[in-house]
Amino acid sequence: MRPLPLLTLWLRGFSQVFLQPSPLFGLLCLALIGACAPGLLPGAVLGATAGPAFAHLLRCRQGDTDAGLYGYNAVLIGLLLPLKFAWSPMLVALVLFASLASVLLQRLLLRASRQRHGLPPYTLAFVLLGWTLPALGTLLSLPAAAPLAGLVELPLPTLLEATSRAFGQVIFLDTPLAGALIFLGLLLGAPRAATWALFGAVMVLPVAVFAGIPQGDVHSGLLGMNSALAALALALRGPGPFAPLAGAVLALILQQAMVALGIPFMTAPFIFACLLVLLGERLLRPASRRAPLAGN
């Protein structure tokens, strides 16, 4: 494979975290990880490399590999694990093992989705592994990670800061500037979907006030992360306003339900909200007009 396509494939592992095919957007994400959370960068690079490599060795569909569909889960895993555990040879092995597991899971999910005209897997492989890998790392007695150090934060109004953080938190960047740059990158590549994502991040703020949600959760951006992702993903699938609006609202409800139950939510509310909306649309649509829902 020529160097340029190989680089494009590699960068799409980063861009597809936000459902974007653009390698330039992937480069932006990579640069922000390096600038804002340099301790996480080796894991992200390792995941972005191992995912497509394992997909190639396992003879996964080449089009899926080229699109970055076997890279983004591994990138997220490579970000999550060094966030929790200090770097060591055992952690490197765990990231590689988890990247392989993410490829195997993703292949099964994509195959099932296409064979049965099912629903897109999104980041389900990452979520399933993310629920188990921290416990495995603890079982392996991996030392805990030190607090992250990165860019100095700029003072911003609370509303703007919480909204910006919602975008950065998708890739574990707790920096408003990173989130703002990610949103601008989305706006350049997919203006309508980015606008809906902004709506998803902003709509949670007044809800939080009325619902009495702790200000720390709001300020961190975690409250708006899944609503922004759900609105983004569903806006990319069609022109209507119902799907992204319903997805954003459902993601917020599901996230708060998971918090109440003590379940680590990660991007699970985004996934389940999208699947519920897409399944609802499919059930309401006449059988003659139903189209396959497979895809990232």
ZATOR-28286 format. One line per field, with one value per residue (C-alpha): residue number from 1; x, y, z negated. Coordinates in Angstrom, 3 decimals. Each point is the difference from the previous one (the first is absolute). Layout:
# residues N
resi = (NUM,...)
c1 = (X,...)
c2 = (Y,...)
c3 = (Z,...)
***
This chain:
# residues 296
resi = (1,2,3,4,5,6,7,8,9,10,11,12,13,14,15,16,17,18,19,20,21,22,23,24,25,26,27,28,29,30,31,32,33,34,35,36,37,38,39,40,41,42,43,44,45,46,47,48,49,50,51,52,53,54,55,56,57,58,59,60,61,62,63,64,65,66,67,68,69,70,71,72,73,74,75,76,77,78,79,80,81,82,83,84,85,86,87,88,89,90,91,92,93,94,95,96,97,98,99,100,101,102,103,104,105,106,107,108,109,110,111,112,113,114,115,116,117,118,119,120,121,122,123,124,125,126,127,128,129,130,131,132,133,134,135,136,137,138,139,140,141,142,143,144,145,146,147,148,149,150,151,152,153,154,155,156,157,158,159,160,161,162,163,164,165,166,167,168,169,170,171,172,173,174,175,176,177,178,179,180,181,182,183,184,185,186,187,188,189,190,191,192,193,194,195,196,197,198,199,200,201,202,203,204,205,206,207,208,209,210,211,212,213,214,215,216,217,218,219,220,221,222,223,224,225,226,227,228,229,230,231,232,233,234,235,236,237,238,239,240,241,242,243,244,245,246,247,248,249,250,251,252,253,254,255,256,257,258,259,260,261,262,263,264,265,266,267,268,269,270,271,272,273,274,275,276,277,278,279,280,281,282,283,284,285,286,287,288,289,290,291,292,293,294,295,296)
c1 = (0.000,1.315,1.044,-2.777,-2.913,1.591,0.204,-3.590,-1.168,1.900,-1.377,-3.540,0.271,-0.044,-2.543,-2.546,-0.326,-2.150,-1.407,2.117,1.910,2.384,3.661,0.589,-2.544,1.789,3.256,-1.671,-1.136,3.470,1.640,-2.436,0.654,3.733,-0.349,-2.666,0.700,3.476,-0.141,-2.867,1.620,2.040,-3.139,-1.988,2.799,0.390,-3.729,-0.224,2.838,-0.987,-3.681,0.475,3.018,-2.022,-2.896,2.379,1.404,-3.509,-1.007,-2.794,-1.813,2.504,-2.535,-0.801,3.682,0.647,-2.947,1.498,-2.721,2.572,2.032,-2.274,-0.899,3.668,0.841,-2.572,1.340,3.527,-1.200,-1.985,2.603,2.895,-2.535,-0.424,3.362,3.652,2.041,1.783,0.741,-3.107,-2.151,1.377,-0.937,-3.466,-0.567,1.042,-2.218,-2.941,0.569,-0.155,-3.148,-1.573,0.675,-1.542,-3.063,-0.363,0.182,-2.755,-2.156,0.451,-0.695,-3.154,-1.155,0.369,-1.365,-3.155,-0.303,0.609,1.088,3.457,2.426,1.453,2.397,-1.654,3.215,1.813,-2.751,-0.163,3.768,0.115,-2.303,2.387,3.559,0.437,-0.886,2.469,2.708,-0.647,0.115,3.398,1.162,0.780,1.048,-2.437,0.677,1.158,-2.276,0.168,2.017,-0.567,-0.850,-0.785,-3.743,-1.410,-2.597,-3.389,-3.620,-1.592,-2.477,2.702,2.405,-2.519,-1.083,3.577,0.983,-2.846,1.853,3.424,-1.242,-0.778,3.749,0.650,1.249,-1.177,1.024,-2.457,2.407,0.290,-3.764,-0.424,2.511,-1.677,-3.339,1.551,1.448,-3.423,-1.564,2.351,-0.591,-3.707,-1.631,-3.551,1.002,2.400,-2.804,-2.187,2.906,0.280,-3.715,0.489,2.795,-1.929,-3.483,1.155,0.951,-3.488,-1.210,2.765,-1.147,-3.615,0.944,2.489,2.897,3.303,1.886,3.197,-1.577,-1.211,3.280,2.061,-1.839,-0.866,-3.685,-0.114,2.438,-2.436,-2.786,2.425,1.159,-3.537,-1.130,3.125,-0.411,-3.700,0.338,2.565,-2.553,-2.753,-1.398,-2.921,0.120,-1.851,2.781,2.820,-2.401,-1.382,3.479,1.403,-2.869,0.128,3.775,-0.377,-2.748,1.965,3.193,-1.737,-1.611,3.411,1.445,-2.852,0.691,3.751,0.901,2.997,-1.677,2.879,-1.674,-2.701,-2.870,0.926,-0.063,-3.265,-1.724,0.947,-1.076,-3.369,-0.649,1.051,-1.995,-3.038,0.342,0.298,-3.078,-2.068,1.158,-2.027,1.679,0.417,2.057,2.220,3.707,2.903,1.339,3.466,3.049,2.100)
c2 = (0.000,3.431,2.313,2.569,-2.506,-1.675,3.344,0.769,-3.343,0.620,3.507,-1.176,-2.053,3.344,1.796,-2.825,0.483,2.957,-1.875,2.068,-1.539,2.944,-0.798,3.725,-0.082,-3.094,1.946,2.749,-2.536,-1.532,3.411,0.952,-3.236,0.644,3.605,-0.417,-3.498,-1.143,-2.921,-1.471,0.495,-3.270,-2.004,1.751,-0.530,-3.632,-0.631,1.829,-2.181,-3.324,0.134,0.152,-2.338,-2.685,0.585,-0.636,-3.162,-1.280,0.737,2.358,1.767,2.389,2.752,0.046,0.123,2.815,1.963,-0.126,-2.258,-2.232,2.879,2.217,-2.527,-0.835,3.712,0.499,-3.027,1.358,3.234,-1.613,-2.406,2.461,2.360,-2.614,-1.778,1.105,-1.024,-3.340,-2.965,-1.686,2.997,-0.072,-3.687,0.784,2.740,-2.399,-2.779,2.394,1.334,-3.554,-0.648,3.205,-1.134,-3.416,1.575,2.617,-2.627,-2.006,3.098,1.209,-3.451,-0.423,3.487,-0.611,-3.533,0.969,3.567,0.981,3.072,1.628,-1.052,3.482,-0.291,-3.061,-2.040,2.713,0.227,-3.767,-0.200,3.207,-1.578,-2.948,1.209,2.202,-2.988,-2.134,2.632,0.044,-3.789,0.174,2.440,2.769,3.204,2.906,2.852,3.416,3.019,1.286,3.101,1.990,3.452,2.835,0.593,3.314,1.717,-0.199,0.660,-3.057,-0.577,0.104,-2.096,-2.765,-0.097,-0.163,-2.714,-2.210,-0.424,-0.515,-2.601,-2.372,-0.612,0.534,3.575,2.100,3.281,2.559,1.105,-3.562,-0.359,3.317,-1.002,-3.378,1.751,2.361,-2.997,-1.635,3.246,0.164,-3.623,-0.448,3.358,-1.240,-2.972,2.167,2.472,-2.800,-1.230,3.492,-0.101,-3.313,1.440,3.190,-1.425,-1.889,3.205,1.386,-3.541,-0.341,3.162,-1.159,-3.573,1.047,-1.898,0.736,2.902,-2.051,-2.427,2.887,1.908,-3.067,-0.377,-3.627,0.834,1.251,-2.452,-2.775,2.356,1.752,-3.328,-1.291,3.192,-0.074,-3.645,0.247,3.296,-1.688,-2.648,2.230,3.511,-0.153,1.726,-2.675,-2.584,2.219,1.751,-3.258,-1.530,2.895,-0.155,-3.791,0.045,2.408,-2.115,-3.228,1.546,1.211,-3.414,-1.682,2.472,-0.770,-3.735,0.462,-1.278,1.620,1.593,0.955,0.236,-2.585,2.558,1.320,-3.507,-1.082,3.309,-0.264,-3.626,0.774,2.879,-1.990,-3.023,2.206,1.582,-3.421,-1.365,3.032,0.014,-2.066,-3.318,0.942,3.061,-1.583,0.235,-1.788,1.901,-1.508,2.227,1.889)
c3 = (0.000,0.876,-2.885,0.551,-0.100,-3.034,-1.802,0.988,-1.389,-3.249,-0.527,0.669,-3.172,-1.822,2.179,-0.128,-3.760,1.080,3.038,2.376,2.949,0.366,-0.771,-0.598,-2.802,-1.305,0.036,-2.036,-2.608,-0.133,-0.459,-2.764,-1.880,0.217,-1.176,-2.686,-1.333,1.086,-2.428,2.013,3.406,0.060,-0.718,2.715,2.530,-1.042,0.360,3.329,1.317,-1.545,0.990,3.787,-0.218,-1.765,2.424,2.903,-1.610,-0.657,3.619,-0.934,2.801,1.582,0.530,-3.721,-0.899,2.467,-1.421,-3.504,-1.418,-1.684,-1.369,-2.062,-2.714,-0.440,-0.202,-2.769,-1.871,0.393,-1.604,-2.810,-1.358,-0.552,-1.563,-2.740,-0.113,0.138,2.997,-0.303,2.283,-1.392,0.944,3.551,0.197,-1.361,2.597,2.768,-1.352,-0.324,3.533,1.343,-2.016,1.376,3.580,-0.641,-1.608,2.721,2.736,-1.672,-0.489,3.573,1.421,-2.082,0.929,3.722,0.096,-1.868,1.269,-3.600,-1.885,0.114,-2.734,-0.606,-3.003,-1.524,0.134,-1.973,-2.609,-0.545,-0.400,-2.033,-2.589,-0.484,0.681,-3.119,-2.179,1.958,-0.462,-3.732,-0.071,1.718,-2.730,2.474,-1.810,0.118,2.423,-1.193,0.610,3.557,0.855,3.169,1.274,-2.377,0.016,1.165,-2.207,1.753,-0.986,-1.618,2.843,2.685,-2.039,-0.724,3.652,1.283,-2.452,1.261,3.301,-1.542,-2.494,2.880,0.276,-3.730,0.371,-2.932,1.639,1.407,2.729,1.318,0.088,1.795,2.676,0.457,0.512,2.557,1.853,0.057,1.158,2.976,0.993,-0.777,-0.828,-0.518,-2.155,-2.008,-0.677,-1.304,-2.147,-1.452,-0.746,-1.811,-2.119,-0.838,-0.634,-3.083,-1.831,-0.733,-0.702,-2.591,-1.756,-0.272,-0.917,-2.667,1.578,-1.798,1.551,0.105,2.440,2.151,-0.075,0.940,3.315,-0.722,-0.216,3.596,1.586,0.888,1.050,2.355,1.465,0.474,1.728,2.197,1.021,0.783,1.870,2.255,0.990,1.387,0.414,-2.431,-3.411,-1.985,-0.208,-1.361,-2.377,-1.365,-0.187,-2.021,-2.489,-0.314,-0.511,-2.928,-1.579,0.438,-1.362,-3.169,-0.418,0.217,-2.499,-2.412,0.387,-0.493,3.484,1.749,2.998,2.324,3.452,-0.726,-0.235,3.448,1.476,-1.584,0.770,3.674,0.199,-1.607,2.412,3.061,-1.096,-0.610,3.438,1.589,-1.759,0.963,3.615,2.507,0.803,3.664,-0.948,-2.633,0.762,-1.670,-2.991,-0.017,-0.144,-2.509)
***
